[in-house]
Amino acid sequence: MMYGVHFTDDADGEAFRSMARCALSHAISPQELTFVVGRSPSLFAPLPAPEPGYAMTAPRAYLELLQDVICHRAEDRFPLLYDVLWRLKHGEPELLSRASDPAVSKLSSYAGAVHRDIHKMHAFVRFHRRQSGSGDLYFAWFEPQHFVLRRAAPFFVDRFASMNWIIATPDGTASWDGRELAFGPALPKPEKLEDEVLGEVWQTYYRTIFNPARVNPQMMTREMPKKYWRNLPEAALIPGLVAKAQRRIETMDDMPDVPPRFAEKIALQRKPEMAPADALAALRAEAARCRACPLHRPATQTVFGEGPVDARLVFVGEQPGDSEDIAGRPFVGPAGQVFDRALSDAGIDRAGVYVTNAVKHFKFEPRGKRRIHSKPDISEVRICGSWLTQELDLLNPDLVVALGATAAHALSGRNMAVTKTRGAELKWPDGRRGLVTVHPSFLLRLPDKGAQETEYAKFVHDLKLAAFLIGSKRESVHAKAA
Ligand code: URA
């Protein structure tokens, strides 16, 4: 028998869970379901009501994946989500850790796209002031790629708690009156958004933080894609600032003054576009409060990356170990000591590079008084990936080196064989230059001294290559895609 399931375009996790409860309680397989998105009537029978008393359970990692994926616009998210749920419950409980499974891999890429969209929304919403009977109302128009308004809105409550605001999108609106966050239907796109004062604030702010020495037009358009420009007051400045950048690097003499009356307003604006060092400190503070996955519970603290904000070289490990969890700093335990020695043998000063991890909490199994390292699974890597993305966005390094397979997965979004990919420059999917090498703890696990020495020499060689690449001209190195 075939059943038809209807979802609205922007169906939420609750709608999906209640459908899944009906279908699972009657053991209806994915092959017996046809999903219809939108309003067209289905020719197939509707699902029966759930069996009374049937309680639907799912692993936490699946529920977290669902929460992200449901916001994606792709219509196949519904059958894919049900397919994975069905298989988790019918003999494949480890399915989510099989990144090579086509359905899991597609869902992970949807979740990543949703995270990036939320990040873009946090970065590119601009409020325009309007007079209203009860005071100033701040209005923003934004066109996200996915259904992320509900997920992104709490960030603005945090940042603009004292303002009355509305964020309108083609899919719906979020509004805040100083007390309550409410969601409503879509509003038509306003014809005119400009507010002279706020527009000027943004322009001044952008001119001030614009660092001509870091101009990379390709990177700028990737991070601030042109489709967002039309709603950004400061975007009008970009072509002129880029054109003037070279001269400003030479003279550094035309940095604009910030008119004092704007300075206070700027302080009220959102934090992500503060000076990079402050923004990194703010990000670190935000990550310290991260509760996005269960790993925070047994861990002592978030272990965020460390190093100078203008580092050109970033190293990404897997996750903090026992010593790092206690110290709150990456790579300070046994693996960190090997890493430090190899950096020094490769002629790299650790103080000049940025060192971080794919996952920011220590995952372990308690065994007596000991805590034994346990590999993070892909959903943990995926969830934590948004911190790594934000670190890299702020640092904008020349080269990102993955130490081991977990870091390579976090950066590439797929499984990579370290031994096959090490030793050659590649490009990560975000366009950054990259390199893969082994994780230093791999060297610690080698049984005999001979193998240890050989592998250590290869590791140092890879680090020297990293140093060479950031000193070399981009064109001179053949880059293959990750
Ligand atoms: N292993 C890692 O991957 N990171 C650390 O910070 C320590 C050990």
Boltz pocket constraint, residues with backbone or C-beta under 6 A from the ligand:
constraints:
  - pocket:
      binder: B
      contacts: [[A, 317], [A, 318], [A, 319], [A, 320], [A, 321], [A, 324], [A, 329], [A, 330], [A, 331], [A, 332], [A, 333], [A, 335], [A, 336], [A, 356], [A, 357], [A, 403], [A, 441]]
      max_distance: 6.0
